[in-house]
């Protein structure tokens, strides 16, 4: 299972991003990242689990002026 995290500096932009993705039927939740997980120290992220095209996510968020610094993708272990 793939996990994508869109790194966002503020909770306000994270809420805005979550609403944008929700409007496109992409479920996301807001999580807090540790300083080690983000290039700029502590940050929030929109976490999306499942296969999603990162280019499409980037485009949706940029179109709605949601500021983000990075998109991280990794694979979750199967239970």
Steps between C-alpha positions, in 0.01 A plus 500: 500500500637841407499798736539851364565796728478858372719711728338830600641763736179611671186335629292763317634395160470135605127552567461677166682218322289236672184678381633523142579128492168413663317693226672265251406192705855442623496414871782663694581561862721759662803363687790664681847421364808483716797726416683197359224436244494851355777706341383815683452355847160446659212505256157363429413266216199378312520122516334306219503120508459310175621539144473863390685682225733751668498723191121521522514579874761769434287652224180505708670668795689754289184591309328587830809687632576256782863555597703185559871427510532135407317179412628186672402151387576171667362147525316381809553140610209263440345357815 
